[in-house]
Amino acid sequence: MLPALKEIPSSANRAPKRKDILSVDEKKLAIRNALRYFPTKWHKELAAEFKKELDDYGRIYMFRFKPDYEIKARPISDYPAESQQAASIMLMIQNNLDPAVAQHPYELITYGGNGAVFQNWAQYLLTMQYLSEMTEEQTLHMYSGHPMGLFPSGKEAPRVVVTNGMMIPNYSKPDDLEKYNALGVTQYGQMTAGSYMYIGPQGIVHGTTITVMNAFRKRLKKGETPKGKIFLTAGLGGMSGAQPKAGNIAECITICAEVNDEASSKRHEQGWVDELISDMDELVRRTRIAMKNQEVVSIAYQGNVVDIWERFYEEEIFIHLGSDQTSLHNPWSGGYYPAGIAYEEATLLIKDNPSKFEELVKESLRRHASAVNKHTERGTYFFDYGNAFLLESSRAGGNVMAENGIDFKYPSYVQDILGPMCFDYGFGPFRWVCASGLPEDLDKTDDIALRVMREIKPTAPAEIQQQMQDNIQWIEDAKKNKLVVGSQARILYADAEGRAKIAEEFNKAVNSGELKAAVILGRDHHDVSGTDSPFRETSNIYDGSKFTADMAIHNVIGDSFRGATWVSIHNGGGVGWGEVMNGGFGMLLDGSAEAEVRLKNMLFYDVNNGIARRSWARNEEALFAIKREMERTPGLKVTVAQIVDDSVFDSL
Ligand SMILES: NC(=O)c1ccc[n+]([C@@H]2O[C@H](COP(=O)([O-])OP(=O)(O)OC[C@H]3O[C@@H](n4cnc5c(N)ncnc54)[C@H](O)[C@@H]3O)[C@@H](O)[C@H]2O)c1
């Protein structure tokens, strides 16, 4: 029976209307495509409804089919399933769509404005149906949210293979996404949205904390601390909202601009930012007091970040760290709000006069870049935080290029911080979810992880001691920081050795009954090996290969036959459609001996693939790490790059 039409509550956080890009014939095709999920007897009624959705929202979401039951991660034993592996995927899908976790739950968007789990509710229902009936000798193949079907495979094969946004390269421009997404044949999976591995803001808080702490370490003199020193940035949205919290953990003064008062108030109510200020004179006054008293405080400025950069220059307020986390991966549809125009007015322009809006964004980016340049001349350390700020500023004609005309003036946070300090050593965002849903289980896993980290730290080389210590500290404080939203999940940065040892101990604890149910392992795609992204994850690759995507593709294939429960590979995520290939995995640790074999095999490759590639690119830290790994692991034999002496070129 056709389910009843749904009222969408006015309180729901709705996705913005998407670009109306289809011709009349293409709109017919989009409706025809949507109707293929349903029996013909419903087509007439649904065709009119889907046309209205397309007109009103620019996409067909099929709201009528959104289930009435609560969508949230349940204990794994609650899922009707033939396979526990499949049940673990159902749990994670529901977690990604939980209204407490997801940004626009009605439009199946988990984060980043357009990070989709599915394109429509029919895909959700069908996928859950397949997962509930599949056996451990079948694999479900997901094409950008569409479940193509169950195919016979084998026990060792992944239960689900996910691709999102895979395009023929020449069709990977931003408008191609709009068009083919509106047609219902592709979607933007971001990173962990379309791969069911999002765990709420905890992941980004941890990553941002590590970045801010290490950025200060790069600049502070011996004995100095971040106290009383300014970190200026922008954005209090889905991910960017983590910045003030991270700044507080790193113990500095965070000043974060946000043009949308609703977003800044929400972060304030949630306790993610300490103070709200809407007046610039007041901001200047308050900042001086915080500096004088060496406070650890986070302040949201309700306005445009460009205004702060310009005013602080006039006021001679010294900014130690500067960055930006507006959504510049999506500059023309509201990711970046131009200076000099009110928020509401700008929002109207996006719809009514997009070319004027585009012009204003470009002008604002030029102003933004020029103000940043003035501060860096005074000694500010500015880094791009993976939001395409430098890329879009350069495209807008901002003064951000280095003298060679190829590189940017400023490093990305991966070039200067995460790459050499973490990724090249194999440190990355390892995460897990306790499938029992019990907070006690999460506490136990925290204890296990802490024990393992403390055990391996004494024998770890000096080069990675700081990273180990930071992560030990993170786990010690994790519960206190109250970061769990949705499933009982934890993140921590660990290297290959740490990840495998922690996972092995979890598996043992599941087997012994110490943990009440299985553990689901995964990671962010923003990692050592999973992502090829020339302006972010692989921005510290200098042999020319940063514009290739072989590493990400090898990773997903390599993980798939080494024991992953599910694998995913996406086009777009973080820096934008066509700008990155990124992949991830999920793995169920059910306490079995098979799970132990799988975790060892797969985690080893999942980290060392990227270290090998980074070492081949002659990254010193990765050369060190891969040589160490070869000494530890008899079966590993990696082609090692020879370093060329500069003098070779003198005679050429
Ligand atoms: N480095 C990382 O690890 C990492 C991780 C996640 C996301 N990102 C990137 O960071 C960006 C932000 O992600 P998000 O999920 O927070 O997006 P979001 O759209 O939820 O938030 C961005 C916020 O910036 C505000 N904003 C836009 N222009 C502004 C301006 N000129 N001044 C002040 N505020 C302004 C918007 O109102 C919005 O609230 C994205 O490009 C994303 O891809 C980076």
The ligand as a Gaussian input file, in Angstrom:
#p B3LYP/6-31G(d) Opt

LIG

0 1
 N       40.307000      19.999000       7.660000
 C       39.425000      19.103000       7.902000
 O       39.702000      18.096000       8.511000
 C       38.038000      19.348000       7.465000
 C       37.083000      18.505000       7.973000
 C       35.791000      18.740000       7.641000
 C       35.438000      19.764000       6.817000
 N       36.372000      20.541000       6.260000
 C       35.973000      21.606000       5.339000
 O       35.645000      22.755000       6.111000
 C       34.574000      23.451000       5.519000
 C       33.471000      23.700000       6.518000
 O       32.748000      22.494000       6.834000
 P       31.389000      22.566000       7.671000
 O       30.873000      21.181000       7.735000
 O       31.608000      23.282000       8.936000
 O       30.457000      23.431000       6.703000
 P       29.198000      24.318000       7.076000
 O       28.695000      24.816000       5.769000
 O       28.304000      23.581000       7.987000
 O       29.807000      25.557000       7.901000
 C       30.488000      26.655000       7.352000
 C       30.020000      27.903000       8.089000
 O       30.746000      29.032000       7.635000
 C       29.871000      30.170000       7.705000
 N       30.411000      31.213000       6.826000
 C       30.441000      31.226000       5.476000
 N       31.071000      32.314000       5.029000
 C       31.443000      33.034000       6.112000
 C       32.157000      34.249000       6.284000
 N       32.652000      34.937000       5.259000
 N       32.385000      34.675000       7.555000
 C       31.916000      33.986000       8.629000
 N       31.237000      32.827000       8.517000
 C       31.025000      32.341000       7.273000
 C       28.537000      29.614000       7.250000
 O       27.474000      30.401000       7.678000
 C       28.543000      28.219000       7.850000
 O       27.846000      28.163000       9.074000
 C       34.147000      22.623000       4.322000
 O       34.723000      23.135000       3.141000
 C       34.684000      21.277000       4.629000
 O       34.901000      20.511000       3.481000
 C       37.672000      20.379000       6.599000

